Amino acid sequence: MAVLVTGGAGYIGAHVVRLLQEQGTDVVVVDNLSTGRADRIGGATLVELDVASPEAKDLLPETMKKHGVTAVIHFAAQKQVGESVARPMFYYEQNVGGMANVISAMEASGARDLVFSSSAATYGMPPVAVVTEDVDMKPINPYGETKLIGEWMGRAAGKAFGLRFAGLRYFNVAGAGWDDLGDPAILNLIPMVLDRVAKGQAPLIFGADYDTEDGTCVRDYIHVLDLAKAHIAALDYLQQDERSVDVFNVSTGEGASVKDIIDGLAKASGIDIQAEIRDRRAGDPPHLIGSAKRINEVLGWHAEKNLDDILNSAWSAWQAGPNRIEL
């Protein structure tokens, strides 16, 4: 048995690959290395490929058959909200097209278990303080729409040919399980703040007039290693004969504001970090926190790390990387 991890050389994927390897599982990584790095996957087999490309239609099923793949964890996707608003067709081509190629390859090869990297962006701006999985899904940007469509596709394949599907709706992922697996891309809040500090620039806060305690957006932050463990729990869940639900929030049920994150990084690093306030960005909900009740009860998964763990590990990984900040 082997597990194929698309996007496995990226930030979250590399953590899952390492956990699988520690369990003794054979791992095949499919990644175009646009944001990932080959040196992050240990001894896993690497197939350099864009899953949304025309070539993937033939190469993915060939790869799955060759390596005896029985399960897939699908991360590979475009993920920037603002870019998705500016380039919606590109996001549909990449995220929906990539998902279609992965599922078609699974059908052709006989692989039956799929864990899908979904997103809290599927919720949009729900009218509740803490979001449960059964709230009305009203994404407010093309990125969220593509992730919701991905969930629909997984369910449709289950009805069509028996695919066993679980979607994990991520909230804000941060931190590092190991220093060499820190977030390599300057796309998420914490590395964006540290990148600005490393360049001698003030971090940016997009909007300080939201209806939140300090005026900045509030999010549910999850440690990347906790998130990686949730994928392993989801794979185990797919082995059960009876599965009553197929989507799970991966969350803590607690919120932290953008200002909380910047202040926490200042504490972790010992640097006086002063942010610059800019106008709001389109498509940013003010408050998004997920209920962890379902994943706690059904998968037996619980977040083990808190916000301090996230920020301290993110700082440690940053300092171990190529852009170390001299104190």
C-alpha positions as CSV (number, residue, x, y, z in Angstrom):
1,M,0.0,0.0,0.0
2,A,1.2,3.5,-0.8
3,V,-0.3,6.9,-0.2
4,L,0.0,9.6,-2.9
5,V,0.3,13.1,-1.6
6,T,-0.3,15.9,-4.2
7,G,1.4,19.1,-3.2
8,G,3.5,17.0,-0.8
9,A,6.6,19.2,-1.1
10,G,4.7,22.2,0.1
11,Y,4.2,23.5,3.6
12,I,1.4,21.4,4.9
13,G,2.0,18.5,2.6
14,A,5.6,18.0,3.8
15,H,4.4,17.6,7.4
16,V,1.9,14.9,6.3
17,V,4.6,13.2,4.3
18,R,6.9,13.1,7.2
19,L,4.3,11.7,9.6
20,L,3.4,9.0,7.1
21,Q,7.0,8.1,6.7
22,E,7.4,7.9,10.5
23,Q,4.6,5.3,10.4
24,G,6.4,3.3,7.8
25,T,4.0,4.1,5.0
26,D,5.3,4.2,1.4
27,V,4.7,7.8,0.1
28,V,4.6,9.1,-3.5
29,V,4.6,12.9,-3.9
30,V,3.2,14.6,-6.9
31,D,4.2,18.3,-7.0
32,N,5.1,20.9,-9.6
33,L,7.5,22.5,-7.1
34,S,6.0,26.0,-7.7
35,T,6.0,26.7,-4.0
36,G,7.4,23.3,-2.6
37,R,10.9,22.0,-2.5
38,A,12.1,18.5,-3.3
39,D,14.4,18.4,-0.2
40,R,11.4,18.5,2.1
41,I,10.0,15.0,1.3
42,G,12.8,12.8,2.6
43,G,13.0,9.5,0.8
44,A,9.5,9.7,-0.8
45,T,9.2,9.2,-4.5
46,L,8.8,12.5,-6.3
47,V,6.9,12.9,-9.6
48,E,7.2,16.5,-10.8
49,L,3.8,17.3,-12.3
50,D,1.1,19.9,-12.3
51,V,-2.1,17.9,-11.5
52,A,-4.2,20.3,-13.5
53,S,-2.1,20.0,-16.7
54,P,-3.3,17.9,-19.7
55,E,-0.3,15.6,-19.1
56,A,-1.7,14.7,-15.7
57,K,-4.7,12.8,-17.2
58,D,-2.3,10.0,-18.3
59,L,0.5,10.4,-15.9
60,L,-1.5,10.3,-12.7
61,P,-3.2,6.9,-13.2
62,E,0.1,5.5,-14.5
63,T,1.8,6.7,-11.3
64,M,-0.9,5.3,-9.1
65,K,-0.8,1.9,-10.7
66,K,3.0,1.7,-10.8
67,H,3.4,2.4,-7.1
68,G,0.3,0.5,-5.8
69,V,-1.4,3.7,-4.5
70,T,-4.5,2.9,-2.5
71,A,-5.1,6.4,-1.0
72,V,-4.6,10.0,-2.0
73,I,-4.2,13.2,0.1
74,H,-4.9,16.1,-2.2
75,F,-3.3,19.4,-1.4
76,A,-2.2,20.7,-4.7
77,A,-4.1,23.9,-5.5
78,Q,-3.9,27.7,-5.9
79,K,-4.9,29.3,-2.6
80,Q,-4.7,33.1,-2.7
81,V,-8.1,34.8,-2.1
82,G,-7.2,38.1,-3.8
83,E,-5.6,36.4,-6.8
84,S,-8.7,34.3,-7.2
85,V,-10.9,37.5,-7.4
86,A,-8.6,38.9,-10.1
87,R,-8.1,35.6,-12.0
88,P,-11.2,33.5,-11.4
89,M,-10.9,31.3,-14.5
90,F,-7.3,30.4,-13.6
91,Y,-8.5,29.2,-10.2
92,Y,-11.3,27.1,-11.7
93,E,-8.9,25.6,-14.2
94,Q,-6.3,24.8,-11.5
95,N,-8.4,23.8,-8.5
96,V,-11.5,22.2,-10.1
97,G,-9.5,20.8,-13.1
98,G,-6.8,19.4,-10.8
99,M,-9.5,17.7,-8.6
100,A,-11.1,16.2,-11.7
101,N,-7.8,14.8,-12.8
102,V,-7.0,13.3,-9.4
103,I,-10.5,11.7,-9.0
104,S,-10.4,10.3,-12.6
105,A,-7.0,8.8,-12.0
106,M,-8.2,7.2,-8.8
107,E,-11.2,5.7,-10.6
108,A,-8.9,4.4,-13.4
109,S,-6.3,3.0,-11.0
110,G,-8.5,1.5,-8.4
111,A,-7.5,3.8,-5.5
112,R,-10.5,4.4,-3.3
113,D,-9.6,6.7,-0.4
114,L,-9.4,10.5,-0.8
115,V,-8.6,13.1,1.8
116,F,-9.2,16.5,0.3
117,S,-7.7,19.8,1.4
118,S,-10.7,22.0,1.6
119,S,-11.0,25.4,3.3
120,A,-13.0,27.6,5.7
121,A,-13.3,29.9,2.7
122,T,-16.2,27.6,1.7
123,Y,-18.3,29.3,4.4
124,G,-17.9,32.9,3.2
125,M,-19.3,35.2,5.9
126,P,-21.6,33.0,8.0
127,P,-23.9,34.9,10.4
128,V,-22.7,33.0,13.5
129,A,-19.9,33.4,15.9
130,V,-18.6,29.8,15.7
131,V,-19.1,28.0,12.4
132,T,-20.3,24.4,12.3
133,E,-20.0,22.1,9.2
134,D,-23.7,22.2,8.5
135,V,-24.1,26.0,8.1
136,D,-25.2,27.3,4.7
137,M,-22.2,27.4,2.4
138,K,-21.9,30.8,0.7
139,P,-18.3,31.4,-0.4
140,I,-17.6,35.0,-1.2
141,N,-14.6,34.5,-3.6
142,P,-13.7,32.2,-6.4
143,Y,-11.1,30.4,-4.2
144,G,-13.8,29.4,-1.7
145,E,-16.1,28.4,-4.6
146,T,-13.5,26.0,-6.1
147,K,-13.0,24.3,-2.7
148,L,-16.7,23.8,-2.3
149,I,-17.0,22.4,-5.8
150,G,-14.1,20.0,-4.8
151,E,-16.3,18.7,-2.0
152,W,-19.2,18.2,-4.3
153,M,-16.9,16.3,-6.7
154,G,-15.7,14.0,-4.0
155,R,-19.3,13.1,-3.0
156,A,-20.4,12.6,-6.6
157,A,-17.5,10.2,-7.1
158,G,-18.6,8.3,-4.0
159,K,-22.0,7.7,-5.5
160,A,-20.6,7.0,-9.0
161,F,-17.9,4.5,-8.2
162,G,-17.5,4.1,-4.5
163,L,-14.8,6.7,-3.7
164,R,-14.4,7.0,0.1
165,F,-14.1,10.8,0.6
166,A,-13.3,13.1,3.5
167,G,-12.9,16.9,3.2
168,L,-11.0,18.9,5.8
169,R,-11.9,22.5,6.0
170,Y,-8.8,24.3,7.2
171,F,-8.9,27.6,9.1
172,N,-5.6,29.5,9.4
173,V,-2.6,27.2,9.4
174,A,0.7,28.3,10.9
175,G,3.8,27.3,12.9
176,A,6.2,24.4,12.1
177,G,6.4,20.9,13.4
178,W,10.2,20.8,12.6
179,D,12.4,23.8,11.9
180,D,13.3,22.5,8.4
181,L,9.6,22.5,7.5
182,G,8.7,26.1,8.2
183,D,6.2,27.8,5.8
184,P,8.4,28.4,2.7
185,A,6.1,30.8,0.9
186,I,5.4,34.4,1.8
187,L,1.6,33.9,1.4
188,N,0.2,33.5,4.9
189,L,0.1,36.1,7.7
190,I,3.0,35.0,9.9
191,P,5.7,34.6,7.2
192,M,4.4,37.8,5.6
193,V,5.0,39.7,8.9
194,L,8.4,38.1,9.4
195,D,9.4,38.8,5.8
196,R,8.6,42.5,6.3
197,V,10.5,42.6,9.5
198,A,13.5,40.9,7.9
199,K,13.5,43.6,5.2
200,G,13.3,46.4,7.7
201,Q,9.7,47.2,6.8
202,A,6.6,47.6,8.9
203,P,4.1,44.7,8.7
204,L,0.8,45.6,7.1
205,I,-2.7,45.3,8.6
206,F,-5.4,45.4,6.1
207,G,-8.3,47.0,7.9
208,A,-8.5,48.0,11.6
209,D,-12.1,49.1,11.6
210,Y,-13.8,45.7,11.6
211,D,-16.5,44.9,14.2
212,T,-14.0,43.0,16.4
213,E,-12.5,43.7,19.8
214,D,-9.4,45.5,18.4
215,G,-10.8,46.3,14.9
216,T,-8.6,43.7,13.1
217,C,-9.8,40.5,11.5
218,V,-10.2,37.5,13.8
219,R,-9.3,34.0,12.7
220,D,-9.0,30.5,14.1
221,Y,-5.3,29.5,14.0
222,I,-4.3,25.8,13.9
223,H,-0.7,24.5,14.3
224,V,0.4,22.8,11.1
225,L,1.5,19.6,12.9
226,D,-2.0,19.3,14.5
227,L,-3.4,19.8,11.0
228,A,-1.1,17.1,9.6
229,K,-2.2,14.7,12.3
230,A,-5.9,15.4,11.3
231,H,-5.1,14.0,7.8
232,I,-3.8,10.8,9.3
233,A,-7.0,10.5,11.4
234,A,-9.1,11.2,8.3
235,L,-7.3,8.4,6.4
236,D,-8.0,6.0,9.3
237,Y,-11.7,7.1,9.3
238,L,-12.1,6.2,5.7
239,Q,-11.3,2.5,6.6
240,Q,-14.5,2.4,8.7
241,D,-17.6,0.7,7.1
242,E,-20.0,3.2,8.5
243,R,-19.2,6.9,8.0
244,S,-22.0,9.3,8.8
245,V,-20.3,12.6,7.7
246,D,-17.6,13.5,5.2
247,V,-16.4,17.0,6.0
248,F,-14.7,18.3,9.1
249,N,-13.5,21.6,10.4
250,V,-9.9,21.5,11.5
251,S,-10.0,24.2,14.1
252,T,-9.6,25.1,17.7
253,G,-12.8,26.9,18.3
254,E,-10.8,29.9,19.5
255,G,-9.9,33.2,17.7
256,A,-7.0,35.5,17.5
257,S,-6.9,38.8,15.7
258,V,-4.3,40.1,13.3
259,K,-3.0,42.4,16.0
260,D,-2.8,39.5,18.4
261,I,-0.6,37.6,15.9
262,I,1.8,40.6,15.4
263,D,2.0,41.3,19.1
264,G,2.7,37.6,19.8
265,L,5.4,37.5,17.2
266,A,7.0,40.5,18.8
267,K,7.0,38.6,22.1
268,A,8.4,35.4,20.5
269,S,11.2,37.2,18.7
270,G,12.0,39.9,21.2
271,I,11.6,42.5,18.4
272,D,9.5,45.7,18.7
273,I,7.2,45.2,15.8
274,Q,5.1,48.2,14.8
275,A,2.5,47.6,12.1
276,E,1.1,49.9,9.4
277,I,-2.6,50.1,8.9
278,R,-3.9,49.9,5.3
279,D,-7.4,49.8,3.8
280,R,-9.4,46.6,3.9
281,R,-8.9,43.9,1.3
282,A,-11.8,42.7,-0.8
283,G,-13.2,39.4,0.3
284,D,-12.0,39.3,3.9
285,P,-14.7,38.3,6.5
286,P,-14.2,40.1,9.8
287,H,-14.6,37.0,12.0
288,L,-14.1,33.3,11.2
289,I,-13.8,30.7,13.9
290,G,-14.6,27.0,13.5
291,S,-16.4,24.5,15.8
292,A,-14.1,21.6,16.5
293,K,-17.0,19.5,18.0
294,R,-17.4,17.1,15.0
295,I,-13.8,16.3,14.4
296,N,-13.2,15.9,18.2
297,E,-16.1,13.4,18.5
298,V,-16.0,11.5,15.1
299,L,-12.2,11.4,14.4
300,G,-11.0,11.6,18.0
301,W,-8.7,14.4,16.9
302,H,-8.0,17.3,19.2
303,A,-5.6,20.3,18.7
304,E,-2.7,19.8,21.0
305,K,-0.9,23.1,20.5
306,N,-1.9,26.7,21.4
307,L,-1.2,30.1,19.9
308,D,2.1,30.5,21.8
309,D,3.3,27.1,20.4
310,I,2.4,28.3,16.9
311,L,4.2,31.6,17.1
312,N,7.3,30.2,18.9
313,S,7.7,27.4,16.4
314,A,7.1,29.8,13.4
315,W,9.9,32.1,14.8
316,S,12.3,29.2,15.4
317,A,11.7,27.8,11.9
318,W,12.2,31.3,10.3
319,Q,15.5,31.8,12.2
320,A,16.6,28.4,10.9
321,G,15.9,29.4,7.3
322,P,17.7,31.5,4.7
323,N,16.3,34.9,5.8
324,R,17.3,34.8,9.5
325,I,16.8,38.1,11.3
326,E,19.9,39.4,13.1
327,L,18.9,40.6,16.5
